[in-house]
């Protein structure tokens, strides 16, 4: 059980996909202007990551030992179809959210964090439950990064920021500071897995 806890904490804090590996930066900068939108995209990311994890484990166990050359393309097909499903569900259940997410919802398909999850999971040899914990942790880590960035960006809008630092310059400064803060977690927990 402690191994599962370590995988989870590592994925959320120590090896945060967005702030440590710099994966998924497009939605990180694009959707993180409002807390509500950032949180909902984070939930969509978690869902896609969990489905991707289950499919990656299944493919790695059943298909890829016999056809390893299909690894990358099979992961891409799984991710693309899962995102299409999520997009249809959000469009049906919450048209306002669908409109707020705009182009960033289909961009989950090309989110390198999702593909990174499948590749990291299989290369680390995670079993089914380890892969699920890794997926939830990685998704929660990406959600945490999105929400933190959105909160800081909303706060910055209300602050008196010099004109030269507004916009993307301030967003990059905030992202850099968040990334440095998350690098501190590696020191707290020893060497990262």
N, C-alpha and C positions, 0 to 999 in steps of 0.2 A: 504493500500500500504506500510506503514511503516513496517508492520509485514513481508511482502515479502522481503523488503530490509534488515531487521534484519536477517532473515533466510539465505539470500545470504551471507552477510558479516560474519555471524557466521560460515557458512560452509567453506568459503574461508580462513578466517584468524583465528578467535578465536578458533573454533573447527576443525581445519584442520585435515582431516582423517589421513594423514601420519605423520605430525609433532606434533600433540596433542594426537591423539588416537593410533598412531603407527600401523595403518592398511595399508596394501599394501606395506610392506617393501621389499618384494622380488623384484618387478620391480623397486622400489626406489633405491636399491643398484645395481641391475643388469643392468638396462638400462640407468642409469644416467651418463654414461661416455661421451656421445656426446650430444650436445644441440639439434641437429636436430632430432635424434632418440628419445630423451626424450620428446620433444615437440609433435612428432607424436604419441607416445604411450599415452601421455596425452590426445590428441584429441580422440584416440580410447577409452580411459577410459571414457571420457565425453559422447561419443555416447552410450556406453554400460550402463552407469549410467542413462541416460535419458530414454532409452528403459526399463531398469529394474524398474525405478520409475513408469512409466506408467503401466507396467504389475503388479507391486506390488500393486498399487492403485486399479487396476481392480480386481485383485484376492481378495484383502482385502474387497472390496465393494461387489463383486458378489458371490464369492465362499467360502471364508474362514469363514464368519459368520456361515455357515452351516457345515463346516468341518475344525475347527481350527487346528486339528492335521496334516493337509496337508501344513501348513504355510512354514516350513523350506524346505521341499522337493520341493514344487512348486516354491519357489524362486530360488533354485539351478537349476532346470530344465530351468527356464526362462533365467538365467544368462548363463548357458552352451550353450543354443541354440543361444542366441544373440552373444556370442563370436565366435561361429562357423561361423555365418553369417559375422561378421566383418573380421574374418580371410580369408574367401573366397573372400571378396571384396578387401581386401588389396593385397592378392596374385594375383588377376586379374589386379588391377589397378597399383600397384607399387611393382613389384617383388623385387626390390632392398631394399625397406623398409621391405618387408616381410622377406627377408634374414637377414637384420640388426637386426630386432626384435627377430628373432630366437625363442627360447623356451619361451620367455617372453610374446609373444602374446597369445598363448594358456593358459599361466599362469594367464591371466586376469580371466579365468574361476574360478580359485581357489583364486583369490585376495579377501581377507577378507574385503577389503574396499567396494567392490561391494555388497557383502552380507550384510555388516554392513549398507549400505545405505538403503536397503530394510527393514531391521529390525528396524533401527532408525526411518525411515519414518512412518512405520505402528505403532510403539509403541508410537510415539509422536502425532499420530492422524492427520497427515497432510492430507489436501484435495488434489485434483488433481493439482491445480496451485502451492500450497505450496510445494508439492512433486517435481514438475518440477524445481522450483527455488532451492530447496534443492539439487537436483541431479546436476544441472548445477554448483551451488556453490561448492559442494563437488568435482566434476570433475575438476573444475578450480583450486581448492585448491590443489588437487593431482598433476595437471599439473604444478602449480606454484612450488610445492616442487620438482618435477622432474627436472624442468628447472633450478631452483636455485642450486640444487645439481650438475647438469651437468655442469653449468657454473663455479662453484667453483672447480669441479674436473678438468676441462680443464685448468683453471688458475693454479691449483696446479701442473699440469704436466709441465708447463713452469717455475715454481718457483724452487728455490734451497731448496728442502725439505730434511732434514736429512734422511739417509737410514732407520733408525729404525722406522720412522713415515710414510714411504711410504706405499701405498697399502691400505689394509682394515683398518689399524690403523688410517690413515689420514681420510678415508671416515667416520669412526665412530666418530671421533672428529668433523668433519664438520657437520655431521647429528645432533650430540648433541648440537652444537652451534646454528644450525638452529632451533631446537626444543625449546631451551631456548628463542631464539628471538621471536618465535611465541607465547610462553606463555605470553610474554609481552602484546600481543594484548588483552588478557583477562582483564588485568588491565585497558586498555584504554576504553573498552566498558562495563565495569561492569561485573556482573555475566553472565556467558555464558548460552545460552538456551540448 
